[in-house]
């Protein structure tokens, strides 16, 4: 998913970015979905706009991670 695709999601379409590779790195970022531990913990209580913001941050982290390789 891209940030543009995330922006176009309807509220009912915002799903967890979890890919079932749940392991945190030294910065407490999941190496599967690139969410922080606090973002993972607050996901179930977050409304659609907060979930979109979390997804955008995780996409930015993912892009930065793969740009470094």
ChimeraX attribute file (.defattr): number of C-alpha atoms within 10 A of each C-alpha:
attribute: neighborCount
match mode: 1-to-1
recipient: residues
	/A:1	9
	/A:2	11
	/A:3	15
	/A:4	9
	/A:5	9
	/A:6	17
	/A:7	13
	/A:8	10
	/A:9	13
	/A:10	11
	/A:11	12
	/A:12	7
	/A:13	10
	/A:14	15
	/A:15	13
	/A:16	14
	/A:17	17
	/A:18	13
	/A:19	10
	/A:20	8
	/A:21	10
	/A:22	12
	/A:23	12
	/A:24	16
	/A:25	10
	/A:26	6
	/A:27	8
	/A:28	13
	/A:29	20
	/A:30	19
	/A:31	16
	/A:32	15
	/A:33	22
	/A:34	28
	/A:35	25
	/A:36	20
	/A:37	13
	/A:38	10
	/A:39	19
	/A:40	17
	/A:41	11
	/A:42	14
	/A:43	16
	/A:44	10
	/A:45	9
	/A:46	13
	/A:47	12
	/A:48	17
	/A:49	13
	/A:50	14
	/A:51	22
	/A:52	22
	/A:53	15
	/A:54	22
	/A:55	25
	/A:56	20
	/A:57	17
	/A:58	21
	/A:59	20
	/A:60	14
	/A:61	17
	/A:62	16
	/A:63	13
	/A:64	11
	/A:65	12
	/A:66	8
	/A:67	8
	/A:68	6
	/A:69	5
